[in-house]
Amino acid sequence: MKKLTRVLPVMLAALIAFALLSPAFAANESDTVKNVIIMIGDGMGVNHLKMAKQELEITLSMDENFPIKGFSQTRSFDNKVTDSAAGGTALSCGIRTSNGFVGVFPLDPLRFFSVPTSITEAAMADGKRTGVVTTDKLTGATPATFSAHTYARGNSKIIASQQMTSGIDLLWGTKNDYFSAATASENGFEYIETLNEMESLGNGSKSLGQFSDDCWSRTPKSETTPTLEAMTASAISILDNEDGGFFLMVEGAHIDKHSHGQKVDEMVDSLYSFDDAVKVAVDFAKQDGNTVVIVTADHETGGITLVGDKYEFTMGSHSGADVPLLVYGSDDIISDGETIKNKDVPLLASRVFGVEALFTQNGRGFITGFFFKIFSFLF
Ligand SMILES: [Zn+2]
């Protein structure tokens, strides 16, 4: 007991010091917006846009509609080149973690001491509706980081079960074995598989969607498959509400998948499909007047470089290149031309969203979690 009385004041002082020294963004209520839409072009580097325009000479919403264009530095906690799990965790939880980790601290992957809050959870705690939409399987790394917390991106079963009980209103991706109509309805979701079923969902409904995996293309093979553009439009009309507003994450996963395969036509198709979805979100934001749209990527894939007078893939893996960071609807996130760290994207977004108080803990999560755990053992 004597030892304890000597140690306690030191621990308390350390805890208070960490609490005071941790970065916290100043609240500014007057600048808050109602809705935030984060759109992630998985693997989409600056030169992906240039390659797309070189192949199909049509304009991109990402070029035309954003007054603020900056860049995000994409490294992870343990590597200069991030994967989608650590890259997604930076964009969802505002922390840098190790490659392969989904929404957990790098020093506490088993969640023994603490778990970082995601912007989805912060929005939910603030009474907002929430949604996660992807052309990937829902248990894929990027959607997982906005809806689950686990030490390995391959823990699909754990990720699926966390997603089912996450409280998220809308979970849409492509088919896998971890969700069924029965388990979805057990957890209070309407289960949908087709474009028609998706478009007949009512405002405020809670739904789990599993579509065919050709939804990444601008022209899916089947008429019953929605495009990412249609998914985004429906998701917005379901989540939009007068009271609390909403948070939506939309991922175009196949920009990355086709860049791994260095398939130019398919990459360009998936990039324009993602851009169609971006246009839908920006058109909504323009008309709504109280919505921020942030478009970025988790990392660059394929090392696209200008070779002679043509943009070409130079590798089949991820690179450490900075990626685009486009903002519509707020001057308070970044200034035009600015480069920030990937982990600052959700922290800055949460500030204009008015949910930053739920996030500030993430900067000191492991340390604070450690001390609280020790205290809870002692008393
Ligand atoms: Zn990848």
Boltz pocket constraint, residues with backbone or C-beta under 6 A from the ligand:
constraints:
  - pocket:
      binder: B
      contacts: [[A, 43], [A, 84], [A, 256], [A, 257], [A, 260], [A, 301], [A, 318]]
      max_distance: 6.0
